[in-house]
């Protein structure tokens, strides 16, 4: 068996994880899976920030009118 992240063999005694997450499916060393998740979360957060900046959400962050009911 081979780790999807580092491409090295996974030995029976090593801690492993099989991911079913979209875009991350496969067998990982546990530490490799943690690293892959951190990397994916970092990329996702950067994409969200880029979208927010390009949409002008940061420029007008506190300018929305609050309506009391």
Beta strands, then each sheet from edge to edge (+ up, - down):
strand 1: 16-19
strand 2: 26-29
sheet 1: 1+ 2-
end
